[in-house]
Amino acid sequence: MVSWHSWCCGRRSGAPASPRVQTICGKSLVFVDGGNRAQAALEHVLTQYGCTAVMHFAGLKSVRESVTGLLKYYDYNAIGSHRLLSAMQKRPKMARTFGSGH
């Protein structure tokens, strides 16, 4: 299992939950630092680790910051998700689950 993290918020928010995820799934978790706007890197990681499914729970979610930094939010949430979907589309039989918040 691979956890892709963009550091857009300055911290690795999923790290405290990783031991629980590994216990539940019975598999080790590899952290990869990157960004969901780097499509070539996303494609490389999906191929390198032989990913067959993606669970996307990322996204910026502060209402105040979404107003003051509208373009940043659009870039991370809309364009970033589009690039992830584009990278996934290049992989055959890729499963997808999207959620809001993290």
C-alpha positions, 0 to 999 in steps of 0.5 A: 500500500502506498500513501502519497502525500503532497505536504501542501499543508506543511505536515504529513496528516495521515502519519498518525493513522498509518499503524492502524491502517497497516493493522487493519489491512495486514500490509505495510504502508509506504509513504511517498512524498509528492503532489497531486499536481505532478501528473508524471510523478503520479503515473510513475508511482502508480506503475512502480508500485503496481497500484490497482486501486486509489482511495482519494481523501485529500483536498484543502478544506478550510472555508476561510482559506478557500475564499482568501486563496481561491486559486490555490484551492482550485489548483489543489482540489480541481486541477490536482484531482483531474491530474490524478484521474488522468494518471489513473485512467492510463492504468487498466482496471483501476478502482477509484474511491473519492471522499471529502476531507481528510 
